[in-house]
Amino acid sequence: MTCPIHNLPLAPVQDEQWGGKFVACPAKSCGYTRIAPKTPQRAAERPQQASQKLPKAREEDIQQAIIQTLRIHGYEVLQTTVRVRKCEKCGTYPTKARYGATDGVPDLFVWVEGAWRGIEVKGPATKISDAQKRLAEKGRVVIVRSVEDALEAIRMWKGY
């Protein structure tokens, strides 16, 4: 894997804040990061039970990595999603209250080439709603599943 900006091999990084393993561009001014790819495990290292399966990247983690990467590269990024928090008393999530923006509104807006462009972030297996599909078909919103997809959308909007 290489940095799409500098074409340098990505180096492994352990990030304590996010508690995950990432790979990053070694160029000090770059800041390009992505979640580390899965490496093949030997049979002895593989999880034996379903409860030992490794967690998949969550949509929220992907979104935060995209925001961080785009801001490091100097882009203005606005986030439209609101994180729902557990109740401190009972430990459950609210079920009746609705949080977030109007249906179909993208998770992020990025200022690129004199216009706000929408980025809808999806997890590895998250479904795309009909409203999100309609906005994406109109061309101002791009649906991404990784930092690489978001950077590719920026390059597309800039005409690279």
MIDREN-128115 format. One line per 2 residues: their letters; for each residue z, y, x of N, C-alpha, C, O, CB. Coordinates in pm, whole numbers, m for minus. Glycine has a CB too. Example, Ala and Ser with C-alpha at 12.3 -4.5 7.8 and 13.67 -1.06 7.14 Angstrom:
2
AS> 780,m569,1319,780,m450,1230,780,m330,1320,846,m332,1424,905,m447,1131 ~ 708,m225,1285,714,m106,1367,787,3,1290,804,114,1341,572,m60,1408;
REM end
This chain:
160
MT> 0,m118,83,0,0,0,0,125,88,68,130,191,121,0,m95 ~ m77,224,46,m84,348,122,m61,467,31,m79,458,m91,m219,361,193;
CP> m22,579,90,m5,705,18,m144,754,m23,m233,764,62,70,813,105 ~ m165,786,m153,m297,831,m195,m331,970,m143,m447,1012,m149,m305,830,m346;
IH> m232,1043,m94,m254,1178,m46,m284,1178,104,m379,1243,149,m132,1266,m76 ~ m202,1106,183,m216,1105,329,m281,979,384,m315,973,503,m81,1123,393;
NL> m298,878,300,m357,750,341,m276,682,451,m332,614,537,m499,772,388 ~ m143,701,448,m52,636,543,15,518,475,35,522,354,53,736,597;
PL> 51,413,550,123,301,488,260,347,438,330,423,505,139,185,589 ~ 298,298,319,427,336,261,540,257,328,525,139,360,427,311,109;
AP> 654,325,348,769,264,413,879,238,310,895,316,217,822,355,527 ~ 955,127,324,1063,98,229,1176,201,238,1209,249,347,1118,m42,254;
VQ> 1234,233,122,1344,329,113,1445,274,14,1407,226,m93,1293,472,70 ~ 1574,280,46,1680,244,m47,1738,373,m101,1791,454,m24,1791,155,21;
DE> 1729,395,m231,1774,519,m293,1906,494,m365,1909,424,m466,1667,575,m391 ~ 2015,551,m315,2147,531,m373,2160,598,m510,2228,545,m598,2254,584,m280;
QW> 2096,713,m528,2107,786,m654,2051,704,m770,2113,697,m876,2034,921,m644 ~ 1934,643,m750,1869,567,m856,1906,420,m849,1877,345,m943,1718,583,m848;
GG> 1969,378,m741,2014,240,m730,1900,139,m723,1913,27,m771,2103,206,m845 ~ 1789,178,m665,1675,89,m660,1606,92,m526,1642,171,m439,1578,123,m767;
KF> 1508,7,m512,1430,3,m389,1296,69,m417,1229,38,m515,1411,m143,m338 ~ 1258,158,m329,1135,232,m342,1057,224,m213,1111,184,m109,1162,378,m381;
VA> 931,261,m218,853,282,m97,808,427,m100,783,482,m207,730,183,m88 ~ 797,488,17,765,630,24,670,658,139,661,582,235,893,713,39;
CP> 600,770,126,510,816,232,596,864,350,693,936,328,414,930,181 ~ 562,826,473,641,870,588,620,1016,626,696,1070,706,610,783,706;
AK> 517,1082,570,495,1224,602,611,1305,543,638,1295,423,356,1274,545 ~ 678,1384,625,798,1455,581,772,1553,469,861,1575,386,859,1527,697;
SC> 655,1612,462,626,1712,360,574,1650,231,552,1722,134,524,1811,413 ~ 554,1518,227,485,1457,114,575,1433,m7,559,1499,m109,424,1327,157;
GY> 668,1343,3,755,1311,m109,698,1209,m205,761,1181,m307,787,1434,m184 ~ 580,1152,m177,522,1050,m265,609,926,m261,637,873,m154,375,1016,m223;
TR> 652,879,m379,734,759,m388,685,672,m503,617,720,m593,883,795,m408 ~ 719,546,m497,693,456,m608,793,343,m601,854,320,m497,547,403,m606;
IA> 809,273,m710,900,159,m713,841,52,m623,720,25,m628,923,106,m860 ~ 926,m9,m542,878,m110,m446,815,m227,m519,866,m271,m623,994,m159,m357;
PK> 705,m278,m467,640,m393,m532,726,m517,m516,804,m529,m422,500,m418,m474 ~ 710,m608,m609,781,m735,m599,720,m816,m487,598,m822,m471,777,m813,m734;
TP> 806,m879,m409,757,m965,m302,778,m1110,m346,875,m1140,m415,829,m936,m167 ~ 689,m1199,m306,707,m1339,m344,839,m1393,m288,873,m1369,m173,588,m1425,m293;
QR> 911,m1466,m372,1039,m1520,m329,1022,m1667,m295,941,m1740,m352,1146,m1502,m439 ~ 1103,m1708,m198,1108,m1850,m169,1185,m1919,m280,1264,m1855,m349,1173,m1877,m30;
AA> 1164,m2047,m299,1227,m2121,m408,1379,m2106,m406,1441,m2095,m512,1190,m2269,m401 ~ 1439,m2105,m287,1585,m2094,m276,1636,m1958,m323,1752,m1947,m363,1628,m2119,m133;
ER> 1552,m1853,m318,1595,m1719,m355,1568,m1686,m501,1619,m1586,m551,1526,m1618,m267 ~ 1491,m1766,m571,1454,m1737,m709,1575,m1752,m801,1658,m1840,m779,1340,m1829,m755;
PQ> 1585,m1667,m904,1693,m1682,m1001,1686,m1818,m1069,1577,m1865,m1103,1689,m1571,m1105 ~ 1800,m1882,m1087,1804,m2015,m1146,1820,m2012,m1298,1772,m2102,m1367,1916,m2095,m1084;
QA> 1888,m1909,m1351,1915,m1903,m1493,1854,m1775,m1550,1826,m1680,m1477,2067,m1910,m1522 ~ 1836,m1776,m1682,1780,m1658,m1748,1870,m1536,m1727,1820,m1424,m1717,1763,m1684,m1898;
SQ> 2001,m1556,m1719,2094,m1444,m1701,2082,m1383,m1562,2133,m1273,m1539,2236,m1490,m1725 ~ 2016,m1452,m1469,2002,m1400,m1333,1867,m1331,m1310,1837,m1293,m1197,2018,m1512,m1234;
KL> 1786,m1315,m1415,1656,m1250,m1397,1674,m1107,m1352,1768,m1039,m1392,1575,m1255,m1527 ~ 1583,m1063,m1268,1587,m926,m1219,1537,m831,m1328,1442,m864,m1399,1502,m911,m1091;
PK> 1600,m713,m1342,1557,m620,m1446,1420,m561,m1414,1386,m540,m1297,1660,m507,m1464 ~ 1340,m534,m1519,1211,m469,m1501,1233,m318,m1496,1336,m268,m1540,1112,m508,m1614;
AR> 1135,m248,m1444,1143,m101,m1440,1148,m49,m1582,1066,m86,m1666,1023,m40,m1361 ~ 1244,38,m1609,1255,96,m1742,1167,220,m1751,1138,285,m1651,1402,131,m1774;
EE> 1124,250,m1873,1040,367,m1895,1109,494,m1844,1044,581,m1786,1007,381,m2044 ~ 1238,504,m1866,1314,622,m1821,1311,636,m1669,1299,747,m1617,1459,614,m1870;
DI> 1321,523,m1598,1318,526,m1451,1179,569,m1401,1168,646,m1306,1355,389,m1394 ~ 1075,516,m1465,939,553,m1428,918,702,m1451,861,772,m1367,835,471,m1507;
QQ> 966,751,m1567,951,893,m1600,1021,981,m1498,966,1083,m1456,1005,921,m1740 ~ 1143,945,m1458,1216,1025,m1360,1147,1024,m1224,1145,1125,m1155,1359,973,m1345;
AI> 1089,909,m1185,1016,901,m1058,892,990,m1062,859,1055,m963,976,755,m1027 ~ 823,994,m1177,706,1081,m1192,746,1227,m1183,682,1305,m1112,634,1053,m1326;
IQ> 851,1265,m1254,898,1404,m1251,932,1445,m1109,889,1550,m1062,1021,1423,m1344 ~ 1009,1362,m1040,1051,1392,m903,929,1407,m811,922,1502,m733,1144,1282,m850;
TL> 835,1314,m820,717,1319,m733,633,1443,m760,591,1511,m666,632,1194,m752 ~ 607,1473,m887,524,1590,m920,592,1720,m878,525,1811,m831,493,1593,m1069;
RI> 722,1730,m895,794,1851,m854,794,1867,m703,782,1978,m652,938,1849,m907 ~ 806,1757,m630,800,1763,m484,664,1815,m440,654,1886,m339,827,1624,m422;
HG> 560,1780,m514,424,1826,m482,397,1966,m537,284,2015,m527,322,1729,m537 ~ 498,2031,m594,486,2170,m634,438,2195,m776,407,2308,m812,395,2237,m543;
YE> 432,2091,m858,389,2110,m997,507,2148,m1086,619,2101,m1066,323,1982,m1049 ~ 481,2235,m1182,579,2270,m1286,575,2158,m1389,469,2128,m1444,548,2412,m1351;
VL> 690,2096,m1417,696,1983,m1510,801,2013,m1617,915,2046,m1586,730,1850,m1435 ~ 760,2000,m1742,853,2013,m1855,869,1877,m1920,772,1803,m1938,801,2119,m1959;
QT> 993,1844,m1955,1024,1714,m2014,1058,1735,m2161,1143,1819,m2193,1141,1643,m1939 ~ 994,1661,m2251,1019,1678,m2394,1114,1575,m2451,1163,1591,m2563,890,1673,m2470;
TV> 1142,1469,m2377,1228,1362,m2430,1375,1398,m2412,1414,1467,m2318,1197,1228,m2359 ~ 1455,1349,m2505,1599,1369,m2501,1662,1231,m2485,1631,1139,m2559,1653,1443,m2631;
RV> 1748,1219,m2389,1815,1091,m2368,1924,1073,m2472,2006,1162,m2493,1873,1082,m2225 ~ 1926,957,m2536,2031,924,m2632,2144,861,m2554,2123,767,m2477,1978,829,m2745;
RK> 2263,911,m2574,2379,861,m2498,2470,778,m2587,2476,796,m2709,2458,978,m2437 ~ 2541,687,m2523,2639,605,m2595,2756,691,m2640,2792,788,m2574,2689,488,m2506;
CE> 2813,653,m2752,2935,718,m2800,3048,682,m2703,3068,565,m2671,2970,674,m2947 ~ 3120,782,m2657,3229,757,m2561,3345,681,m2625,3419,611,m2556,3279,889,m2503;
KC> 3362,695,m2756,3474,628,m2825,3446,481,m2852,3528,394,m2821,3504,699,m2955 ~ 3328,453,m2912,3301,315,m2954,3199,241,m2868,3187,119,m2879,3253,315,m3096;
GT> 3127,313,m2782,3032,249,m2691,2899,209,m2753,2823,134,m2692,3094,130,m2634 ~ 2869,259,m2874,2742,227,m2938,2648,347,m2934,2690,460,m2909,2764,182,m3084;
YP> 2520,319,m2958,2421,425,m2965,2408,472,m3110,2422,392,m3202,2283,376,m2910 ~ 2382,601,m3131,2363,647,m3269,2236,584,m3328,2134,574,m3261,2354,803,m3274;
TK> 2244,541,m3454,2129,477,m3516,2064,565,m3623,1944,553,m3646,2171,345,m3577 ~ 2140,651,m3687,2085,732,m3795,2021,859,m3744,1921,906,m3799,2193,766,m3894;
AR> 2077,916,m3639,2024,1042,m3586,1893,1015,m3513,1877,910,m3450,2126,1110,m3491 ~ 1801,1108,m3522,1673,1094,m3454,1663,1200,m3346,1686,1318,m3371,1554,1106,m3554;
YG> 1630,1157,m3226,1622,1246,m3112,1480,1251,m3062,1404,1156,m3079,1718,1203,m3002 ~ 1443,1361,m2999,1311,1371,m2938,1223,1469,m3014,1269,1543,m3100,1244,1235,m2933;
AT> 1096,1467,m2980,1000,1562,m3036,924,1499,m3152,952,1386,m3192,902,1609,m2927 ~ 829,1573,m3205,742,1525,m3311,666,1403,m3264,636,1390,m3146,644,1636,m3356;
DG> 636,1311,m3356,563,1189,m3321,436,1221,m3245,359,1309,m3285,530,1109,m3447 ~ 414,1151,m3136,292,1166,m3058,299,1268,m2946,215,1265,m2856,182,1201,m3147;
VP> 398,1359,m2949,408,1460,m2844,440,1390,m2713,530,1306,m2708,517,1568,m2878 ~ 366,1422,m2605,388,1351,m2478,525,1378,m2418,590,1478,m2449,281,1391,m2378;
DL> 569,1287,m2333,699,1298,m2267,706,1415,m2170,810,1479,m2156,731,1169,m2194 ~ 594,1443,m2102,592,1547,m1999,474,1641,m2020,368,1601,m2069,584,1483,m1859;
FV> 494,1767,m1982,385,1863,m1972,382,1912,m1827,485,1948,m1771,402,1983,m2073 ~ 264,1911,m1768,247,1951,m1628,146,2065,m1623,40,2058,m1685,200,1830,m1539;
WV> 180,2172,m1549,90,2286,m1533,m10,2254,m1424,25,2248,m1306,169,2416,m1498 ~ m137,2231,m1464,m243,2194,m1370,m366,2279,m1400,m413,2285,m1514,m277,2041,m1381;
EG> m418,2346,m1297,m543,2422,m1309,m539,2520,m1428,m636,2530,m1503,m660,2326,m1325 ~ m427,2591,m1444,m418,2697,m1545,m396,2650,m1686,m416,2728,m1780,m540,2775,m1542;
AW> m354,2525,m1707,m329,2475,m1842,m217,2371,m1839,m197,2302,m1739,m458,2415,m1904 ~ m144,2361,m1950,m44,2256,m1964,m116,2128,m2005,m192,2126,m2101,65,2296,m2070;
RG> m92,2023,m1930,m151,1892,m1958,m39,1795,m1993,68,1798,m1933,m235,1840,m1835 ~ m63,1710,m2091,39,1616,m2137,31,1481,m2070,m78,1426,m2049,29,1598,m2285;
IE> 147,1427,m2035,157,1292,m1979,254,1214,m2066,370,1252,m2081,205,1295,m1827 ~ 207,1106,m2123,291,1014,m2200,325,898,m2109,235,827,m2063,219,965,m2332;
VK> 454,878,m2082,499,773,m1991,536,650,m2072,610,658,m2170,620,821,m1904 ~ 485,536,m2031,515,409,m2096,568,311,m1993,529,314,m1877,391,352,m2168;
GP> 656,224,m2037,707,118,m1952,603,8,m1937,496,16,m1998,837,61,m2007 ~ 632,m94,m1858,535,m199,m1831,483,m269,m1957,367,m311,m1961,597,m301,m1740;
AT> 565,m281,m2060,522,m353,m2180,541,m270,m2307,534,m325,m2417,599,m485,m2192 ~ 564,m141,m2294,589,m56,m2410,459,m32,m2487,355,m6,m2427,651,78,m2367;
KI> 466,m42,m2619,348,m22,m2703,319,127,m2719,409,211,m2711,367,m88,m2840 ~ 193,158,m2741,148,295,m2762,134,316,m2913,68,238,m2981,12,324,m2688;
SD> 198,422,m2965,192,448,m3109,55,503,m3148,m22,549,m3064,303,548,m3150 ~ 26,496,m3277,m102,549,m3328,m115,698,m3299,m222,745,m3262,m116,523,m3479;
AQ> m4,773,m3317,m8,917,m3291,m37,946,m3144,m111,1039,m3113,126,982,m3331 ~ 19,866,m3054,m6,884,m2910,m151,850,m2877,m213,918,m2796,90,796,m2827;
KR> m205,746,m2939,m345,710,m2917,m438,823,m2961,m533,857,m2891,m380,580,m2993 ~ m409,881,m3079,m494,989,m3130,m495,1108,m3033,m601,1164,m3006,m446,1035,m3269;
LA> m378,1146,m2981,m372,1259,m2887,m443,1226,m2756,m510,1312,m2698,m226,1298,m2859 ~ m430,1103,m2710,m495,1064,m2585,m647,1065,m2600,m718,1101,m2506,m447,923,m2541;
EK> m696,1027,m2717,m840,1026,m2741,m899,1167,m2740,m1018,1184,m2714,m869,959,m2874 ~ m816,1269,m2767,m865,1407,m2767,m876,1465,m2627,m935,1572,m2609,m773,1495,m2851;
GR> m819,1397,m2526,m842,1434,m2387,m739,1520,m2317,m749,1536,m2195,m965,1502,m2381 ~ m642,1576,m2384,m542,1659,m2316,m417,1581,m2280,m332,1633,m2208,m505,1776,m2403;
VV> m404,1460,m2327,m288,1376,m2298,m336,1249,m2230,m435,1189,m2271,m208,1343,m2429 ~ m266,1209,m2124,m297,1085,m2053,m176,994,m2064,m62,1039,m2049,m334,1112,m1903;
IV> m200,867,m2090,m92,769,m2098,m84,698,m1963,m184,643,m1915,m116,666,m2215 ~ 35,700,m1902,54,641,m1769,168,540,m1772,257,546,m1856,82,750,m1664;
RS> 163,446,m1678,269,346,m1665,330,343,m1525,414,258,m1495,214,209,m1698 ~ 288,438,m1438,342,442,m1301,320,580,m1241,248,664,m1296,275,334,m1213;
VE> 384,603,m1126,365,728,m1052,219,739,m1008,160,847,m1010,460,735,m929 ~ 160,626,m968,21,626,m924,m72,671,m1036,m166,747,m1014,m20,487,m874;
DA> m45,623,m1159,m126,664,m1274,m115,814,m1297,m215,880,m1327,m84,588,m1400 ~ 6,869,m1283,26,1013,m1304,m48,1094,m1198,m111,1195,m1229,177,1047,m1301;
LE> m42,1049,m1072,m114,1120,m965,m264,1111,m986,m337,1206,m956,m76,1063,m828 ~ m311,999,m1035,m454,984,m1065,m495,1080,m1176,m603,1138,m1171,m487,838,m1106;
AI> m410,1099,m1276,m438,1194,m1385,m446,1336,m1329,m532,1413,m1371,m329,1185,m1495 ~ m357,1372,m1236,m359,1505,m1175,m492,1524,m1100,m557,1627,m1112,m238,1524,m1078;
RM> m531,1421,m1022,m657,1430,m949,m776,1445,m1044,m870,1520,m1016,m675,1304,m861 ~ m770,1374,m1157,m878,1384,m1255,m885,1526,m1312,m993,1584,m1323,m857,1281,m1369;
WK> m769,1583,m1349,m766,1717,m1406,m812,1822,m1304,m871,1923,m1341,m625,1750,m1456 ~ m784,1796,m1177,m825,1892,m1072,m971,1871,m1032,m1027,1951,m957,m734,1878,m948;
GY> m1033,1764,m1080,m1173,1739,m1050,m1198,1669,m918,m1308,1679,m863,m1246,1866,m1050 ~ m1097,1597,m865,m1114,1524,m738,m1177,1390,m765,m1199,1313,m672,m980,1505,m666;
REM end
